[in-house]
Amino acid sequence: MAFTVVYDACILFPVALRDLFIRLGQTGLFRPKWSERILQEFAEAVRRQYPDLEAGLDRQLDLMRQALRDADVVGYAQLIRAVPPLPDPDDAHVVAAAMEARAEVIVTFNVRDFPAEVLASLQMKAQHPDAFVQRLIDLDRHAVATVIR
């Protein structure tokens, strides 16, 4: 049975990485998840860095939602208060979404913002995108190679 993964906003920001992770999420090797708040953090980062892309941003978000139709995590807001203290309290919503989704992994560049000892108590871990892709290669080299090609 496939495991569940929450994508942090930071891995959705680089275009090539976003495309890779959306396509990997379509392989069935795992169940990709995000919340509307995670998508909005991604959108805000794009607006700040590339204000000229504002016009196409809603379309990009719609395409992402269509590509991973079952990715949206809802009903996690009440869990935010239950998240153990994190280095950046603004990341509590990501952990709460992962809790609601029963995710095993949060894929993020900001691994230090999700301490292993905190996530272990919730039976999940944070993984850098490179480590996560390596894990997928170990699971199914052919599927990952096909996506990358």
WOLINKA-V394279 format. One record per run of one state. SS is the DSSP state (2 for helix, 1 for strand, 0 for the rest). FROM is the first residue (numbers start at 1). LEN is the number of residues. Records with the same first field share a line. If there is no record, write none. Layout:
SS = FROM-LEN, FROM-LEN
//
This chain:
0 = 1-2, 8-2, 14-1, 26-4, 50-1, 68-4, 74-3, 83-6, 102-3, 108-3, 114-2, 121-4, 128-1, 140-1, 149-1
1 = 3-5, 30-6, 72-2, 105-3, 125-3
2 = 10-4, 15-11, 36-14, 51-17, 77-6, 89-13, 111-3, 116-5, 129-11, 141-8
//
